[in-house]
Amino acid sequence: MKKLMYVSMAALTGALISGCATAPAAREVTLDRKPMTHKIEPQDIRRTITAMVESMQQDIESEDLSNYGYTIGSKPVLDIEDVKNNTSLHLDMKSFTDSLRTALQKTRMFRFVSRANATADITRANEDALGGLVDPTKAVPMGQQSAAQMVIRGTVSEMKNREGRVTDAYYKFSLQLWDRRTGEQVWAEEQEIRKESVRPIF
């Protein structure tokens, strides 16, 4: 009887070890999947950026930018500041900003600069010049970089309420396009997301 019990325990232990070593099942899912939580999810980010860029494109195309000193058909130089995260969630706002820049680049409405990248480029150029790594006759002269004429600033905020087992979450993405020469706001848009989740009883 004891021998049978030992054999059974050994078999159970082997099964548990084998189960733990088994790789989890994985499958590809659609980008527009149903919400899994009340938090911001990848599909929310993508839909928000798409809606924002479409709104800006429609407004800019109908707006006479000559009112801001630009010639017809010109492409203002644009910088995008990192969108600020004013929520309790850990969101990769650099990724959000990069996706926004990529989507805007495809519209061909602007030329782009990045203040952060420009600073890094200048620092690298100075280091190379001081270290004698660059041919002085081929070095990029100082003062040749384009300055941003317009800038996009934005935030994402939240309001959250809990009532019993229900969590009601509201998120708002806000973006504004500013003309740096006049200080005027050229465009603004908000996108709202509201989600609800119910905590299981057990």
N, C-alpha and C positions, 0 to 999 in steps of 0.2 A: 504493500500500500504506500509506504514511504517512498519507495523507488518510483512508483507511478506518479506521485506528487512532485518529486524532484524533476522528473522528465517533463511534466506538464508546465512547471514553473520555468524550466529552461526554454521550452518551446515558446512560452508567452514572452519571455525576455527577448528572445531572438526576434520575435515578430515585432515587438515594440522598437527594438534597435533598427530593424529593417525599415519600419514605417517612418522613423525619424530621418533616415538617410534618403528617403525617397524625395525626389525633386518635386516642388509644388506644380500643379497643373497651371499652364499659362495659355492664354488665347488672345488674339487680337480683337480689339473692340472698336466700334465706330467713334469718330470724334464727337459726334452729337449724341452722346449717350444720355440716358435719363439721370437726373441728379441722384447722387448717393448720400449726400449730407447737406446740411444747411450752410455749409461753408462755400467760399468761392472755388470753383473748379475750372479745369482747363477750358472746357467749352464756353464758360462764362467770359473768360478773358478773350477768346477768339471772337466771339459774337460782339463783344463790346468794342473791340478795336475795329472790326469791320463796319459797325454802325457809325462809329465816330468818324472814320475816314470818309465814308460815303457822305455824311453830313457836311464835313468840311469841303469836300470836292464840289458838292452842289452849291454851297454858299459862296465859295471863292470864285467859281465860274460865273455866278450871277452878280458878284460884287465888282465894282469898278475900282481896281487897285490904283488907278491913276489918282484917286482921292488921297492916296498915301504917298504919292510921289513916284510911283512905278510906271514905266511905259507899258503899253499894251503888249501882251505876249511875253513880258519879262518874267523871269523866275527868281523871286527873292531868295536870298541865302537864309536858311533856317537852321536853328539849333533847337534841340529838344532836351529840356532838363529832366532828370530822373523824376518820375511821378512819385509823389509822396504817399506813403502808406499810413493812414490815420486810423487803422483798424487794429483789432487785437490779434489778427491772423498773421502768420509768417508768410508773406508773399514775396516772390522774387520780382521786385519792381524793375530791376535792371533788365530782366528778360522781357517784361511788359513793355518797357521803353524801347528796347531793341526791335520788338515785333511791330510797335507803332511806327518806328522809323522805317522799317522795311516796307510796311504797307503804304506809307506816304511816298516812299521812293518810287513805287510802282505807278503812282498817279502822274509823275513827271511835272508836278506843279512847282517844285522847289529845287534849289541846289542846297546841299547839306554841309554843315560843319559840326564839329563836336568840340566844345570847349575843353572837356577832359582829355580827349585825344590830342588836341592841339597843344596843350600844356606838356603832355608826354613827348610829343614829337620835338618840341623846342628843346626840352631838357636833353633828349637823346642827341639832337644835333649839336648842342653845346658841348656835351661830353665827348662826342666824336672829334669835334674841332679842337678842343683843348688837348685831347690825347694824340693828336696828329694822325688820326685814322682817315681823314678826308682830304682829298686834293682841294686846296683852297680855290683853285680856278673852277672847280665843278661843284662847290658847295652851294646850297640854296641860300640866296641872300636873305638877310633879316627883313621883316616887314612885307613879305610877299603873300602871307596868308590872308584869305578872305575873312571878313568880319560878318557875324550874323546880323542880318537886317530884321529878322523876325525870330521869335522864340515861342515855344509851346511849354506851358506850365500846367500841372495837373495834380489832383489828389484823388484818393479813394477813401471813403469814410463808411462808417457802419452805425446802425442802431440795432440793438438786440434785446428781445424781451422773452422771458420764460414764464409760462403759466402752467403749473403742474408738470406734465410730461411733454408739453409742447414748447418748442423753441421757434420763435418767429424772428428771422434775420433779414435786415434790409441793408443793402449796399448801394452806394452812389459813386459812380465814376464821373469826375468833372475835368474837362480840358478847356484851356483858353489859348488862343493865338494872339500874341501881342506884337505890335510894330515897335521896334526899339527906337526908331528915329523920332516918332511922334509921341510914343508912350500910350497910344490908343489900342483898345481891344478890337481886333479885326473879326474874331469868331469865337464862339463858345458853345459848348454842348455838354449835356449830362445824360448818362445812361444809368437806369435803375435796375436793380436785381432784388427780388424778394423771394425768400425760401422759407419753408416750414419743415421741421422734422419732429417726429413723435418718438419719444424714448419708450422702448418696450417695458412692459410691466415687470418682467423678470429679467 
